[in-house]
């Protein structure tokens, strides 16, 4: 009986680890472009841009949609 209980607990733990790998958060793409919004730049002039490009989690470019799209 003890052997069956240990086997059952081990099976539940392994199944739980397997399921946790299936439901982990997806990784974002390496390059994301956000357009058509208001981007508060927080620079010295407090400019407001309408688009931002982010690559590998780092802001790459901020500007107009046309500037970012080209």
N, C-alpha and C positions, 0 to 999 in steps of 0.2 A: 504494500500500500504506500509506504514511504517513497519507494522508487517511482511509482506512478505519479505521485504528487510532485516530486522534484522534476520529472520529465515534463509534466504539464506546465509548471512555472517557467521552466527554461523555454518551452515552446511559446508561451505568452510573451516573454521578454524578447525573444527573437522576432516574433511577429510585430511587436510594438516598435522595435528598431527599424524594421523594414517599412512599416507604414509611415513612420516619421520622416524617412528619406523621400517618400513619395509626395508628401504634403509640404515640403519645405518651400520657402518663398522663392519665386523665380528671380533670376539675376537680371538686372536691367541691361538693355543693349549698351554697347560701348559708346555709341554716339547718339545723342538725343537733341532734337531741335524743337523748341517751343516758340510758336508764332501767334500773332494776333491777340496779344494780351498787354498788360501793363507790367513792366519790369522796373522795379525801383532799384536804381543803380547804387544809391547811397554814396555816390562820389561827392566831391567838394561842391559841385554845381547842382546836386540833387536832380539830375536828369531822370527822365522816365523814358525807357526804351519800349519797343513793342515785340522784340524777339530776343531769344538767347540760345546759344549753342553750347552744349555740355558734352565733353568727351572724357571718358574714363573718370567721371565724377568731378571733373575740374571745369569751371566755366571757361570756355574757349573764346567766345565772342559775344558781344552784346550790341544791339543796334536795331535798325529797321528790318522789316520782313524781307525787303529787297536785298539788303546787305547780307543778311544771314543766308538767304536762299541761293545766292550766287557763289 
